[in-house]
Amino acid sequence: MSLPKPEHELSTGARPVGVTDEQAAAQNVQRMFDTIAPTYDISNHTLSAGIDRYWWFRAARAFRTTLQRPESVILDLCCGTGDMTLALLKHRPKNPGTPSQTALSSETGSIPPGQPAPILAVDFSHQMLSRGAQKFRPHPIIPIEADALHLPIASNSIDLVTSAFGFRNLANYEEGLAELFRVLRPGGQIGILDCNQPDGLVGALYNLYFKKVLPRVGGLISGQSAAYSYLPASVERFPRPPRMLQLIRSAGFNSATWTGYTLGTAGLYQATKP
Ligand SMILES: C[S@@+](CC[C@H](N)C(=O)[O-])C[C@H]1O[C@@H](n2cnc3c(N)ncnc32)[C@H](O)[C@@H]1O
């Protein structure tokens, strides 16, 4: 007789408290990010003591070879207020034209030779994305309001999909990975940066901070303590690296790896579509 699986191994997607089905989970997550959007950046930087910037920088640097090619089509999924997208932008070749010219020509499907393709930045929270869109305005970045599980993007069209602290919130991880696989070109890569709950002493300290300190401080800054209780619960529920790597491989990806950041409290999944 086999032992029952731990809860985090059974879970296939985010489930905020009191929610049992996927559609309600997605609506709940969307509403929650809409609500915390005005204070998201300040809460994030405060609660992570600024380490979030280092994590975005490190994740973007891992893909610099792809980012440096002007023709690479990059999608930043669950871009929120856009800081990961801006970290990716730092590695893009400088754009000799104006952003609006570039965006316009990319809408017609042709990017003038030598011009870098604009980064596509997707999120389903209108409030988060509109804050991101303000930061994107002077840059070749196109904000797109859409659900990660149903992307309005052609199959086999993207060279790199990144997602920072967003993938964990999807209502169905297998479907999320299948959608990423669909939009990527053969040889295209994923870079999923997300929180992780480490084991041992670091894990115990992490739990103390995440479960006791973070909901109080996050609640004080945003006035939304429920959202900051959801955060540790969602990390606890998110598959640990060995399980997540299995899911990535089962979705059809090759060369799946996980690199732990800052004592394993976060980490970057990388994989390639064959
Ligand atoms: C924790 S924020 C991360 C934002 C940003 N990437 C960052 O690193 O700061 C998670 C984002 O994922 C978005 N998100 C969650 N589920 C989504 C889905 N199904 N489709 C699109 N966006 C989603 C939320 O709206 C939110 O903006």
The ligand as a MOL file (V3000), in Angstrom:
LIG
                    3D

  0  0  0     0  0            999 V3000
M  V30 BEGIN CTAB
M  V30 COUNTS 27 29 0 0 0
M  V30 BEGIN ATOM
M  V30 1 C 3.4310 38.4960 -7.3120 0
M  V30 2 S 2.9460 39.3520 -8.7630 0 CHG=1
M  V30 3 C 4.4710 39.3990 -9.6620 0
M  V30 4 C 4.5940 40.5820 -10.5740 0
M  V30 5 C 5.9600 40.7730 -11.2060 0
M  V30 6 N 6.2830 39.7120 -12.1370 0
M  V30 7 C 7.0360 40.9070 -10.1600 0
M  V30 8 O 8.0030 40.1360 -10.1890 0
M  V30 9 O 6.9100 41.8070 -9.3370 0 CHG=-1
M  V30 10 C 2.0380 38.1040 -9.6230 0
M  V30 11 C 1.3250 38.6150 -10.8460 0
M  V30 12 O 0.8060 37.4890 -11.5510 0
M  V30 13 C -0.4220 37.8730 -12.1380 0
M  V30 14 N -1.1810 36.6700 -12.4660 0
M  V30 15 C -1.5620 35.6800 -11.6210 0
M  V30 16 N -2.2700 34.7530 -12.2780 0
M  V30 17 C -2.3350 35.1540 -13.5720 0
M  V30 18 C -2.9350 34.6150 -14.7360 0
M  V30 19 N -3.6260 33.4910 -14.7200 0
M  V30 20 N -2.7950 35.2950 -15.8870 0
M  V30 21 C -2.1140 36.4600 -15.9430 0
M  V30 22 N -1.5440 37.0400 -14.8630 0
M  V30 23 C -1.6370 36.3810 -13.6900 0
M  V30 24 C -1.0680 38.7360 -11.0600 0
M  V30 25 O -2.0850 39.5600 -11.5860 0
M  V30 26 C 0.1410 39.5150 -10.5390 0
M  V30 27 O 0.2920 40.7390 -11.1940 0
M  V30 END ATOM
M  V30 BEGIN BOND
M  V30 1 1 1 2
M  V30 2 1 2 3
M  V30 3 1 2 10
M  V30 4 1 3 4
M  V30 5 1 4 5
M  V30 6 1 5 6
M  V30 7 1 5 7
M  V30 8 2 7 8
M  V30 9 1 7 9
M  V30 10 1 10 11
M  V30 11 1 11 12
M  V30 12 1 11 26
M  V30 13 1 12 13
M  V30 14 1 13 14
M  V30 15 1 13 24
M  V30 16 1 14 15
M  V30 17 1 14 23
M  V30 18 2 15 16
M  V30 19 1 16 17
M  V30 20 1 17 18
M  V30 21 2 17 23
M  V30 22 1 18 19
M  V30 23 2 18 20
M  V30 24 1 20 21
M  V30 25 2 21 22
M  V30 26 1 22 23
M  V30 27 1 24 25
M  V30 28 1 24 26
M  V30 29 1 26 27
M  V30 END BOND
M  V30 END CTAB
M  END
